[in-house]
Amino acid sequence: MRRAVCPGSFDPVTNGHLDVFARAAKLADEVIIVVAINKNKSGTFSIEERMEMLREVVQPYPNVRVDSFMGLLVDYCKANEVQAIVKGLRAVTDFDYELQMAQMNYRLTGIETLFVSTNPIYSYLSSSLIKEVANFGGDINGLLPGPVQERLLARVAEAKK
Ligand code: PNS
């Protein structure tokens, strides 16, 4: 069985992430979307909320499931018999950091990282930019999966009460 992970913070998952998951699902027998738990960062959504939203949006893909991890990604991959990390590359600005992580991860355990080129219609998207636009009342239609957009707008409204 060829198993891959798509790691990230996913705070929250965007349409750009979803495009990468769909493409990874065609490359591997099983894809695990893994939410990194970072004790030093609280985030807009809790880890459980992020996982709930991810589970909802990956429902159409039977070979995709959702999990979380704390610590090194390579340790998670070893423990779960994962052969590859799949990441989306949006633009050249992602490249330095992503290459650095891929090389470090390869050095640590020999795991391969596969990059998929993000669909150009999503290449400018990031969770933090979408949250900033939403916070200031800008139009975020089409940037997030429907249920995620609803939850983000509700979270923004709650914070303004
Ligand atoms: O969505 P993000 O925040 O850009 O994802 C970054 C993430 C979670 C993939 C990266 O920070 C990570 O793998 N963290 C786990 C800790 C780890 O393995 N660090 C060494 C990376 S070489």
Backbone and ligand atoms as CSV (ligand in chain L), in Angstrom:
chain,resi,resn,atom,element,x,y,z
A,1,MET,N,N,0.861,-1.207,0.000
A,1,MET,CA,C,0.000,0.000,0.000
A,1,MET,C,C,0.886,1.242,0.000
A,2,ARG,N,N,0.625,2.127,-0.958
A,2,ARG,CA,C,1.351,3.404,-1.024
A,2,ARG,C,C,0.577,4.434,-0.216
A,3,ARG,N,N,1.195,4.912,0.868
A,3,ARG,CA,C,0.485,5.847,1.747
A,3,ARG,C,C,1.240,7.177,1.750
A,4,ALA,N,N,0.477,8.276,1.642
A,4,ALA,CA,C,1.086,9.616,1.646
A,4,ALA,C,C,0.410,10.478,2.701
A,5,VAL,N,N,1.140,11.507,3.152
A,5,VAL,CA,C,0.515,12.497,4.053
A,5,VAL,C,C,0.518,13.868,3.387
A,6,CYS,N,N,-0.494,14.652,3.711
A,6,CYS,CA,C,-0.509,16.082,3.387
A,6,CYS,C,C,-0.515,16.808,4.743
A,7,PRO,N,N,0.634,17.336,5.165
A,7,PRO,CA,C,0.696,17.981,6.481
A,7,PRO,C,C,0.418,19.477,6.409
A,8,GLY,N,N,-0.037,20.049,7.507
A,8,GLY,CA,C,-0.220,21.497,7.541
A,8,GLY,C,C,-0.918,21.929,8.808
A,9,SER,N,N,-1.141,23.250,8.897
A,9,SER,CA,C,-1.874,23.799,10.041
A,9,SER,C,C,-3.377,23.785,9.759
A,10,PHE,N,N,-3.744,24.053,8.521
A,10,PHE,CA,C,-5.148,24.002,8.079
A,10,PHE,C,C,-6.063,24.792,9.017
A,11,ASP,N,N,-5.743,26.060,9.221
A,11,ASP,CA,C,-6.481,26.908,10.179
A,11,ASP,C,C,-7.171,28.066,9.472
A,12,PRO,N,N,-8.185,27.832,8.619
A,12,PRO,CA,C,-8.803,26.543,8.291
A,12,PRO,C,C,-8.354,26.070,6.906
A,13,VAL,N,N,-8.872,24.899,6.510
A,13,VAL,CA,C,-8.606,24.353,5.170
A,13,VAL,C,C,-9.201,25.282,4.095
A,14,THR,N,N,-8.432,25.498,3.025
A,14,THR,CA,C,-8.895,26.373,1.923
A,14,THR,C,C,-9.174,25.531,0.671
A,15,ASN,N,N,-9.722,26.180,-0.342
A,15,ASN,CA,C,-9.937,25.475,-1.616
A,15,ASN,C,C,-8.610,25.074,-2.260
A,16,GLY,N,N,-7.545,25.837,-1.964
A,16,GLY,CA,C,-6.219,25.482,-2.478
A,16,GLY,C,C,-5.730,24.170,-1.869
A,17,HIS,N,N,-5.923,24.016,-0.549
A,17,HIS,CA,C,-5.546,22.750,0.099
A,17,HIS,C,C,-6.344,21.598,-0.506
A,18,LEU,N,N,-7.631,21.846,-0.679
A,18,LEU,CA,C,-8.527,20.787,-1.168
A,18,LEU,C,C,-8.090,20.287,-2.548
A,19,ASP,N,N,-7.629,21.216,-3.365
A,19,ASP,CA,C,-7.120,20.860,-4.704
A,19,ASP,C,C,-5.901,19.939,-4.571
A,20,VAL,N,N,-5.031,20.242,-3.625
A,20,VAL,CA,C,-3.832,19.399,-3.409
A,20,VAL,C,C,-4.265,18.011,-2.905
A,21,PHE,N,N,-5.238,17.958,-1.986
A,21,PHE,CA,C,-5.692,16.650,-1.466
A,21,PHE,C,C,-6.240,15.786,-2.605
A,22,ALA,N,N,-7.059,16.413,-3.455
A,22,ALA,CA,C,-7.694,15.659,-4.553
A,22,ALA,C,C,-6.632,15.086,-5.478
A,23,ARG,N,N,-5.585,15.850,-5.684
A,23,ARG,CA,C,-4.526,15.388,-6.589
A,23,ARG,C,C,-3.673,14.315,-5.916
A,24,ALA,N,N,-3.422,14.482,-4.620
A,24,ALA,CA,C,-2.662,13.459,-3.876
A,24,ALA,C,C,-3.447,12.145,-3.851
A,25,ALA,N,N,-4.772,12.255,-3.767
A,25,ALA,CA,C,-5.618,11.048,-3.698
A,25,ALA,C,C,-5.498,10.196,-4.956
A,26,LYS,N,N,-5.078,10.822,-6.058
A,26,LYS,CA,C,-4.899,10.062,-7.305
A,26,LYS,C,C,-3.524,9.397,-7.352
A,27,LEU,N,N,-2.593,9.897,-6.532
A,27,LEU,CA,C,-1.216,9.394,-6.584
A,27,LEU,C,C,-0.954,8.249,-5.610
A,28,ALA,N,N,-1.683,8.236,-4.501
A,28,ALA,CA,C,-1.402,7.246,-3.450
A,28,ALA,C,C,-2.640,6.390,-3.205
A,29,ASP,N,N,-2.415,5.196,-2.620
A,29,ASP,CA,C,-3.570,4.351,-2.278
A,29,ASP,C,C,-4.345,4.982,-1.127
A,30,GLU,N,N,-3.576,5.538,-0.184
A,30,GLU,CA,C,-4.237,6.189,0.946
A,30,GLU,C,C,-3.527,7.503,1.246
A,31,VAL,N,N,-4.322,8.535,1.515
A,31,VAL,CA,C,-3.758,9.843,1.872
A,31,VAL,C,C,-4.267,10.209,3.265
A,32,ILE,N,N,-3.333,10.609,4.121
A,32,ILE,CA,C,-3.731,11.077,5.459
A,32,ILE,C,C,-3.440,12.571,5.530
A,33,ILE,N,N,-4.483,13.332,5.805
A,33,ILE,CA,C,-4.289,14.780,6.013
A,33,ILE,C,C,-3.934,14.915,7.489
A,34,VAL,N,N,-2.744,15.424,7.772
A,34,VAL,CA,C,-2.332,15.498,9.173
A,34,VAL,C,C,-2.199,16.941,9.640
A,35,VAL,N,N,-2.924,17.242,10.715
A,35,VAL,CA,C,-2.903,18.591,11.279
A,35,VAL,C,C,-1.800,18.639,12.331
A,36,ALA,N,N,-0.871,19.560,12.140
A,36,ALA,CA,C,0.244,19.693,13.079
A,36,ALA,C,C,-0.230,20.423,14.331
A,37,ILE,N,N,0.020,19.808,15.480
A,37,ILE,CA,C,-0.333,20.453,16.758
A,37,ILE,C,C,0.874,21.262,17.214
A,38,ASN,N,N,0.664,22.581,17.314
A,38,ASN,CA,C,1.751,23.458,17.747
A,38,ASN,C,C,1.329,24.119,19.057
A,39,LYS,N,N,1.923,23.651,20.137
A,39,LYS,CA,C,1.532,24.122,21.491
A,39,LYS,C,C,1.781,25.625,21.674
A,40,ASN,N,N,2.654,26.197,20.836
A,40,ASN,CA,C,2.980,27.630,20.994
A,40,ASN,C,C,2.059,28.554,20.198
A,41,LYS,N,N,1.136,27.969,19.432
A,41,LYS,CA,C,0.258,28.786,18.577
A,41,LYS,C,C,-1.176,28.384,18.863
A,42,SER,N,N,-2.035,29.368,19.222
A,42,SER,CA,C,-3.405,28.962,19.558
A,42,SER,C,C,-4.282,28.806,18.317
A,43,GLY,N,N,-4.138,29.691,17.338
A,43,GLY,CA,C,-4.912,29.551,16.102
A,43,GLY,C,C,-6.332,30.070,16.220
A,44,THR,N,N,-6.998,30.190,15.078
A,44,THR,CA,C,-8.385,30.661,15.037
A,44,THR,C,C,-9.327,29.525,15.420
A,45,PHE,N,N,-9.027,28.331,14.925
A,45,PHE,CA,C,-9.840,27.150,15.231
A,45,PHE,C,C,-8.996,26.170,16.046
A,46,SER,N,N,-9.655,25.432,16.924
A,46,SER,CA,C,-8.937,24.398,17.684
A,46,SER,C,C,-8.555,23.256,16.733
A,47,ILE,N,N,-7.653,22.404,17.172
A,47,ILE,CA,C,-7.239,21.265,16.343
A,47,ILE,C,C,-8.462,20.398,16.020
A,48,GLU,N,N,-9.333,20.190,17.025
A,48,GLU,CA,C,-10.521,19.347,16.792
A,48,GLU,C,C,-11.447,19.985,15.750
A,49,GLU,N,N,-11.616,21.308,15.830
A,49,GLU,CA,C,-12.465,22.002,14.843
A,49,GLU,C,C,-11.868,21.889,13.430
A,50,ARG,N,N,-10.551,22.059,13.343
A,50,ARG,CA,C,-9.902,21.957,12.021
A,50,ARG,C,C,-10.092,20.564,11.454
A,51,MET,N,N,-9.962,19.561,12.333
A,51,MET,CA,C,-10.110,18.169,11.867
A,51,MET,C,C,-11.545,17.886,11.440
A,52,GLU,N,N,-12.488,18.444,12.183
A,52,GLU,CA,C,-13.914,18.272,11.840
A,52,GLU,C,C,-14.188,18.833,10.446
A,53,MET,N,N,-13.674,20.047,10.194
A,53,MET,CA,C,-13.897,20.684,8.879
A,53,MET,C,C,-13.212,19.879,7.783
A,54,LEU,N,N,-11.996,19.400,8.073
A,54,LEU,CA,C,-11.277,18.601,7.073
A,54,LEU,C,C,-12.065,17.325,6.757
A,55,ARG,N,N,-12.554,16.656,7.815
A,55,ARG,CA,C,-13.301,15.399,7.592
A,55,ARG,C,C,-14.514,15.667,6.713
A,56,GLU,N,N,-15.154,16.790,6.952
A,56,GLU,CA,C,-16.349,17.122,6.175
A,56,GLU,C,C,-15.997,17.316,4.702
A,57,VAL,N,N,-14.895,18.040,4.433
A,57,VAL,CA,C,-14.605,18.388,3.037
A,57,VAL,C,C,-13.930,17.263,2.257
A,58,VAL,N,N,-13.342,16.285,2.956
A,58,VAL,CA,C,-12.709,15.177,2.208
A,58,VAL,C,C,-13.647,13.981,2.056
A,59,GLN,N,N,-14.881,14.149,2.510
A,59,GLN,CA,C,-15.863,13.057,2.383
A,59,GLN,C,C,-15.948,12.458,0.975
A,60,PRO,N,N,-15.879,13.284,-0.096
A,60,PRO,CA,C,-15.981,12.696,-1.437
A,60,PRO,C,C,-14.799,11.804,-1.821
A,61,TYR,N,N,-13.737,11.802,-1.032
A,61,TYR,CA,C,-12.552,11.015,-1.398
A,61,TYR,C,C,-12.418,9.821,-0.447
A,62,PRO,N,N,-12.780,8.628,-0.929
A,62,PRO,CA,C,-12.808,7.477,-0.021
A,62,PRO,C,C,-11.439,7.053,0.497
A,63,ASN,N,N,-10.368,7.422,-0.203
A,63,ASN,CA,C,-9.026,7.010,0.256
A,63,ASN,C,C,-8.302,8.113,1.039
A,64,VAL,N,N,-9.070,9.106,1.495
A,64,VAL,CA,C,-8.458,10.201,2.275
A,64,VAL,C,C,-9.034,10.198,3.693
A,65,ARG,N,N,-8.145,10.245,4.681
A,65,ARG,CA,C,-8.614,10.389,6.064
A,65,ARG,C,C,-7.819,11.472,6.790
A,66,VAL,N,N,-8.277,11.803,7.984
A,66,VAL,CA,C,-7.724,12.960,8.699
A,66,VAL,C,C,-7.162,12.503,10.051
A,67,ASP,N,N,-6.024,13.074,10.418
A,67,ASP,CA,C,-5.408,12.741,11.702
A,67,ASP,C,C,-4.660,13.985,12.190
A,68,SER,N,N,-4.055,13.912,13.355
A,68,SER,CA,C,-3.229,15.022,13.839
A,68,SER,C,C,-1.936,14.437,14.392
A,69,PHE,N,N,-0.946,15.293,14.570
A,69,PHE,CA,C,0.305,14.813,15.146
A,69,PHE,C,C,1.006,15.938,15.887
A,70,MET,N,N,1.841,15.524,16.821
A,70,MET,CA,C,2.662,16.494,17.555
A,70,MET,C,C,4.102,15.995,17.443
A,71,GLY,N,N,5.031,16.892,17.281
A,71,GLY,CA,C,6.423,16.455,17.161
A,71,GLY,C,C,6.864,16.476,15.711
A,72,LEU,N,N,7.812,15.611,15.385
A,72,LEU,CA,C,8.355,15.616,14.023
A,72,LEU,C,C,7.436,14.873,13.066
A,73,LEU,N,N,7.236,15.470,11.905
A,73,LEU,CA,C,6.413,14.828,10.879
A,73,LEU,C,C,7.008,13.472,10.470
A,74,VAL,N,N,8.336,13.407,10.381
A,74,VAL,CA,C,8.963,12.145,9.944
A,74,VAL,C,C,8.697,11.014,10.943
A,75,ASP,N,N,8.561,11.358,12.222
A,75,ASP,CA,C,8.267,10.316,13.224
A,75,ASP,C,C,6.851,9.779,13.020
A,76,TYR,N,N,5.929,10.709,12.717
A,76,TYR,CA,C,4.557,10.271,12.415
A,76,TYR,C,C,4.578,9.342,11.197
A,77,CYS,N,N,5.341,9.748,10.187
A,77,CYS,CA,C,5.374,8.960,8.941
A,77,CYS,C,C,5.939,7.560,9.196
A,78,LYS,N,N,6.965,7.487,10.002
A,78,LYS,CA,C,7.581,6.187,10.315
A,78,LYS,C,C,6.579,5.294,11.054
A,79,ALA,N,N,5.943,5.872,12.070
A,79,ALA,CA,C,5.016,5.091,12.897
A,79,ALA,C,C,3.793,4.636,12.110
A,80,ASN,N,N,3.460,5.359,11.043
A,80,ASN,CA,C,2.244,5.045,10.290
A,80,ASN,C,C,2.531,4.493,8.886
A,81,GLU,N,N,3.761,4.080,8.675
A,81,GLU,CA,C,4.174,3.482,7.401
A,81,GLU,C,C,3.781,4.338,6.190
A,82,VAL,N,N,4.175,5.607,6.289
A,82,VAL,CA,C,3.901,6.571,5.216
A,82,VAL,C,C,5.159,6.699,4.360
A,83,GLN,N,N,5.000,6.603,3.044
A,83,GLN,CA,C,6.178,6.639,2.162
A,83,GLN,C,C,6.463,8.029,1.586
A,84,ALA,N,N,5.467,8.922,1.561
A,84,ALA,CA,C,5.701,10.210,0.900
A,84,ALA,C,C,4.911,11.336,1.560
A,85,ILE,N,N,5.496,12.516,1.484
A,85,ILE,CA,C,4.834,13.743,1.937
A,85,ILE,C,C,4.433,14.477,0.660
A,86,VAL,N,N,3.184,14.890,0.561
A,86,VAL,CA,C,2.754,15.640,-0.625
A,86,VAL,C,C,2.433,17.067,-0.199
A,87,LYS,N,N,3.064,18.032,-0.871
A,87,LYS,CA,C,2.829,19.448,-0.555
A,87,LYS,C,C,2.471,20.192,-1.836
A,88,GLY,N,N,1.717,21.270,-1.684
A,88,GLY,CA,C,1.421,22.130,-2.824
A,88,GLY,C,C,2.443,23.255,-2.869
A,89,LEU,N,N,2.889,23.587,-4.071
A,89,LEU,CA,C,3.779,24.751,-4.233
A,89,LEU,C,C,2.972,25.823,-4.940
A,90,ARG,N,N,2.762,26.948,-4.247
A,90,ARG,CA,C,1.918,27.998,-4.839
A,90,ARG,C,C,2.711,28.891,-5.766
A,91,ALA,N,N,3.881,29.285,-5.328
A,91,ALA,CA,C,4.691,30.234,-6.101
A,91,ALA,C,C,6.130,30.081,-5.665
A,92,VAL,N,N,7.000,30.825,-6.323
A,92,VAL,CA,C,8.425,30.711,-6.028
A,92,VAL,C,C,8.716,31.071,-4.567
A,93,THR,N,N,7.853,31.890,-3.976
A,93,THR,CA,C,8.040,32.298,-2.576
A,93,THR,C,C,7.919,31.113,-1.616
A,94,ASP,N,N,7.182,30.076,-2.009
A,94,ASP,CA,C,7.076,28.881,-1.157
A,94,ASP,C,C,8.322,28.018,-1.253
A,95,PHE,N,N,9.057,28.192,-2.344
A,95,PHE,CA,C,10.037,27.186,-2.717
A,95,PHE,C,C,11.164,27.005,-1.704
A,96,ASP,N,N,11.782,28.107,-1.259
A,96,ASP,CA,C,12.945,28.009,-0.359
A,96,ASP,C,C,12.621,27.211,0.891
A,97,TYR,N,N,11.523,27.592,1.537
A,97,TYR,CA,C,11.141,26.958,2.805
A,97,TYR,C,C,10.750,25.501,2.588
A,98,GLU,N,N,9.980,25.276,1.528
A,98,GLU,CA,C,9.523,23.902,1.260
A,98,GLU,C,C,10.696,22.995,0.910
A,99,LEU,N,N,11.644,23.520,0.144
A,99,LEU,CA,C,12.816,22.719,-0.234
A,99,LEU,C,C,13.642,22.375,1.009
A,100,GLN,N,N,13.787,23.393,1.866
A,100,GLN,CA,C,14.542,23.199,3.104
A,100,GLN,C,C,13.906,22.087,3.961
A,101,MET,N,N,12.575,22.142,4.100
A,101,MET,CA,C,11.897,21.107,4.905
A,101,MET,C,C,12.014,19.739,4.240
A,102,ALA,N,N,11.862,19.706,2.909
A,102,ALA,CA,C,11.937,18.423,2.192
A,102,ALA,C,C,13.330,17.810,2.363
A,103,GLN,N,N,14.357,18.661,2.288
A,103,GLN,CA,C,15.729,18.150,2.413
A,103,GLN,C,C,16.020,17.680,3.839
A,104,MET,N,N,15.510,18.434,4.815
A,104,MET,CA,C,15.712,18.020,6.215
A,104,MET,C,C,14.967,16.707,6.479
A,105,ASN,N,N,13.735,16.620,6.016
A,105,ASN,CA,C,12.963,15.399,6.245
A,105,ASN,C,C,13.627,14.200,5.563
A,106,TYR,N,N,14.189,14.433,4.380
A,106,TYR,CA,C,14.878,13.347,3.673
A,106,TYR,C,C,16.126,12.925,4.463
A,107,ARG,N,N,16.828,13.920,4.988
A,107,ARG,CA,C,18.025,13.598,5.767
A,107,ARG,C,C,17.672,12.802,7.019
A,108,LEU,N,N,16.541,13.159,7.640
A,108,LEU,CA,C,16.176,12.499,8.899
A,108,LEU,C,C,15.829,11.025,8.710
A,109,THR,N,N,15.020,10.726,7.682
A,109,THR,CA,C,14.574,9.314,7.547
A,109,THR,C,C,14.581,8.798,6.115
A,110,GLY,N,N,14.953,9.643,5.160
A,110,GLY,CA,C,14.929,9.202,3.762
A,110,GLY,C,C,13.543,9.284,3.136
A,111,ILE,N,N,12.594,9.945,3.820
A,111,ILE,CA,C,11.245,10.063,3.231
A,111,ILE,C,C,11.254,11.046,2.054
A,112,GLU,N,N,10.484,10.713,1.034
A,112,GLU,CA,C,10.411,11.583,-0.145
A,112,GLU,C,C,9.315,12.635,0.036
A,113,THR,N,N,9.550,13.821,-0.525
A,113,THR,CA,C,8.496,14.846,-0.581
A,113,THR,C,C,8.158,15.073,-2.046
A,114,LEU,N,N,6.881,15.003,-2.373
A,114,LEU,CA,C,6.422,15.253,-3.741
A,114,LEU,C,C,5.689,16.582,-3.754
A,115,PHE,N,N,6.034,17.422,-4.719
A,115,PHE,CA,C,5.375,18.732,-4.817
A,115,PHE,C,C,4.379,18.721,-5.966
A,116,VAL,N,N,3.176,19.208,-5.694
A,116,VAL,CA,C,2.243,19.415,-6.797
A,116,VAL,C,C,2.096,20.923,-6.988
A,117,SER,N,N,2.054,21.321,-8.257
A,117,SER,CA,C,1.947,22.755,-8.531
A,117,SER,C,C,0.497,23.156,-8.314
A,118,THR,N,N,0.309,24.107,-7.430
A,118,THR,CA,C,-1.054,24.539,-7.093
A,118,THR,C,C,-1.779,25.050,-8.341
A,119,ASN,N,N,-3.047,24.725,-8.428
A,119,ASN,CA,C,-3.880,25.267,-9.498
A,119,ASN,C,C,-3.767,26.799,-9.470
A,120,PRO,N,N,-3.435,27.428,-10.617
A,120,PRO,CA,C,-3.206,28.885,-10.603
A,120,PRO,C,C,-4.385,29.696,-10.050
A,121,ILE,N,N,-5.578,29.133,-10.121
A,121,ILE,CA,C,-6.710,29.928,-9.595
A,121,ILE,C,C,-6.662,30.039,-8.068
A,122,TYR,N,N,-5.826,29.197,-7.458
A,122,TYR,CA,C,-5.702,29.241,-5.991
A,122,TYR,C,C,-4.309,29.665,-5.530
A,123,SER,N,N,-3.455,30.100,-6.460
A,123,SER,CA,C,-2.040,30.251,-6.097
A,123,SER,C,C,-1.789,31.393,-5.105
A,124,TYR,N,N,-2.737,32.303,-4.965
A,124,TYR,CA,C,-2.520,33.427,-4.039
A,124,TYR,C,C,-3.186,33.181,-2.682
A,125,LEU,N,N,-3.817,32.017,-2.533
A,125,LEU,CA,C,-4.576,31.771,-1.296
A,125,LEU,C,C,-3.706,31.309,-0.147
A,126,SER,N,N,-4.028,31.818,1.039
A,126,SER,CA,C,-3.467,31.241,2.260
A,126,SER,C,C,-4.533,31.429,3.339
A,127,SER,N,N,-4.530,30.533,4.314
A,127,SER,CA,C,-5.537,30.626,5.382
A,127,SER,C,C,-5.438,31.982,6.069
A,128,SER,N,N,-4.211,32.458,6.321
A,128,SER,CA,C,-4.079,33.700,7.080
A,128,SER,C,C,-4.575,34.908,6.295
A,129,LEU,N,N,-4.318,34.904,4.974
A,129,LEU,CA,C,-4.786,36.034,4.157
A,129,LEU,C,C,-6.326,36.048,4.092
A,130,ILE,N,N,-6.901,34.876,3.946
A,130,ILE,CA,C,-8.370,34.799,3.889
A,130,ILE,C,C,-8.967,35.274,5.219
A,131,LYS,N,N,-8.325,34.894,6.324
A,131,LYS,CA,C,-8.848,35.310,7.632
A,131,LYS,C,C,-8.758,36.826,7.777
A,132,GLU,N,N,-7.665,37.405,7.266
A,132,GLU,CA,C,-7.510,38.865,7.365
A,132,GLU,C,C,-8.613,39.563,6.572
A,133,VAL,N,N,-8.863,39.073,5.348
A,133,VAL,CA,C,-9.910,39.686,4.518
A,133,VAL,C,C,-11.264,39.546,5.219
A,134,ALA,N,N,-11.539,38.344,5.759
A,134,ALA,CA,C,-12.828,38.101,6.437
A,134,ALA,C,C,-12.967,39.021,7.648
A,135,ASN,N,N,-11.894,39.196,8.400
A,135,ASN,CA,C,-11.937,40.047,9.599
A,135,ASN,C,C,-12.319,41.480,9.295
A,136,PHE,N,N,-11.897,41.948,8.103
A,136,PHE,CA,C,-12.215,43.330,7.719
A,136,PHE,C,C,-13.447,43.406,6.827
A,137,GLY,N,N,-14.206,42.314,6.763
A,137,GLY,CA,C,-15.486,42.336,6.043
A,137,GLY,C,C,-15.368,42.213,4.533
A,138,GLY,N,N,-14.210,41.788,4.035
A,138,GLY,CA,C,-14.044,41.623,2.577
A,138,GLY,C,C,-14.735,40.356,2.063
A,139,ASP,N,N,-14.832,40.268,0.750
A,139,ASP,CA,C,-15.536,39.155,0.102
A,139,ASP,C,C,-14.618,37.936,0.015
A,140,ILE,N,N,-14.999,36.851,0.673
A,140,ILE,CA,C,-14.163,35.637,0.619
A,140,ILE,C,C,-14.882,34.508,-0.125
A,141,ASN,N,N,-15.925,34.872,-0.871
A,141,ASN,CA,C,-16.663,33.841,-1.618
A,141,ASN,C,C,-15.755,33.088,-2.573
A,142,GLY,N,N,-15.880,31.775,-2.594
A,142,GLY,CA,C,-15.133,30.949,-3.544
A,142,GLY,C,C,-13.735,30.566,-3.100
A,143,LEU,N,N,-13.310,31.063,-1.930
A,143,LEU,CA,C,-11.949,30.789,-1.477
A,143,LEU,C,C,-11.878,29.604,-0.516
A,144,LEU,N,N,-13.003,29.349,0.149
A,144,LEU,CA,C,-13.064,28.263,1.137
A,144,LEU,C,C,-14.192,27.310,0.766
A,145,PRO,N,N,-14.093,26.031,1.168
A,145,PRO,CA,C,-15.236,25.154,0.989
A,145,PRO,C,C,-16.434,25.753,1.750
A,146,GLY,N,N,-17.665,25.595,1.201
A,146,GLY,CA,C,-18.875,26.237,1.765
A,146,GLY,C,C,-18.993,26.148,3.286
A,147,PRO,N,N,-18.961,24.932,3.861
A,147,PRO,CA,C,-19.150,24.824,5.313
A,147,PRO,C,C,-18.041,25.516,6.110
A,148,VAL,N,N,-16.844,25.575,5.532
A,148,VAL,CA,C,-15.713,26.219,6.218
A,148,VAL,C,C,-15.915,27.739,6.207
A,149,GLN,N,N,-16.394,28.245,5.067
A,149,GLN,CA,C,-16.679,29.684,4.974
A,149,GLN,C,C,-17.702,30.088,6.045
A,150,GLU,N,N,-18.756,29.265,6.178
A,150,GLU,CA,C,-19.793,29.576,7.182
A,150,GLU,C,C,-19.197,29.634,8.583
A,151,ARG,N,N,-18.337,28.655,8.881
A,151,ARG,CA,C,-17.760,28.612,10.231
A,151,ARG,C,C,-16.806,29.768,10.467
A,152,LEU,N,N,-16.060,30.161,9.441
A,152,LEU,CA,C,-15.130,31.279,9.622
A,152,LEU,C,C,-15.917,32.581,9.834
A,153,LEU,N,N,-16.978,32.774,9.020
A,153,LEU,CA,C,-17.746,34.020,9.167
A,153,LEU,C,C,-18.418,34.073,10.542
A,154,ALA,N,N,-18.864,32.905,11.026
A,154,ALA,CA,C,-19.473,32.861,12.366
A,154,ALA,C,C,-18.427,33.203,13.420
A,155,ARG,N,N,-17.203,32.681,13.241
A,155,ARG,CA,C,-16.129,32.938,14.214
A,155,ARG,C,C,-15.770,34.430,14.236
A,156,VAL,N,N,-15.734,35.035,13.043
A,156,VAL,CA,C,-15.412,36.465,12.942
A,156,VAL,C,C,-16.504,37.287,13.641
A,157,ALA,N,N,-17.776,36.900,13.393
A,157,ALA,CA,C,-18.901,37.631,13.995
A,157,ALA,C,C,-18.852,37.501,15.519
A,158,GLU,N,N,-18.552,36.293,16.015
A,158,GLU,CA,C,-18.451,36.068,17.477
A,158,GLU,C,C,-17.391,36.977,18.096
A,159,ALA,N,N,-16.259,37.065,17.397
A,159,ALA,CA,C,-15.142,37.850,17.937
A,159,ALA,C,C,-15.481,39.328,18.006
A,160,LYS,N,N,-16.460,39.771,17.184
A,160,LYS,CA,C,-16.799,41.210,17.160
A,160,LYS,C,C,-17.863,41.559,18.192
A,161,LYS,N,N,-18.464,40.522,18.851
A,161,LYS,CA,C,-19.550,40.787,19.811
A,161,LYS,C,C,-19.034,41.495,21.059
L,1,PNS,O1,O,0.546,24.821,7.035
L,1,PNS,P1,P,1.951,25.065,7.534
L,1,PNS,O2,O,1.921,25.749,8.874
L,1,PNS,O3,O,2.808,25.779,6.515
L,1,PNS,O4,O,2.629,23.609,7.751
L,1,PNS,C1,C,3.962,23.468,8.210
L,1,PNS,C2,C,4.174,22.037,8.726
L,1,PNS,C3,C,3.163,21.714,9.822
L,1,PNS,C4,C,4.030,21.056,7.606
L,1,PNS,C5,C,5.635,21.960,9.291
L,1,PNS,O5,O,5.846,23.004,10.182
L,1,PNS,C6,C,5.905,20.631,10.000
L,1,PNS,O6,O,6.107,19.614,9.365
L,1,PNS,N1,N,5.876,20.666,11.354
L,1,PNS,C7,C,6.077,19.501,12.190
L,1,PNS,C8,C,7.406,19.568,12.933
L,1,PNS,C9,C,8.553,19.083,12.053
L,1,PNS,O7,O,8.582,17.965,11.586
L,1,PNS,N2,N,9.504,20.018,11.838
L,1,PNS,C10,C,10.672,19.765,10.997
L,1,PNS,C11,C,10.375,20.105,9.542
L,1,PNS,S1,S,11.766,19.833,8.544
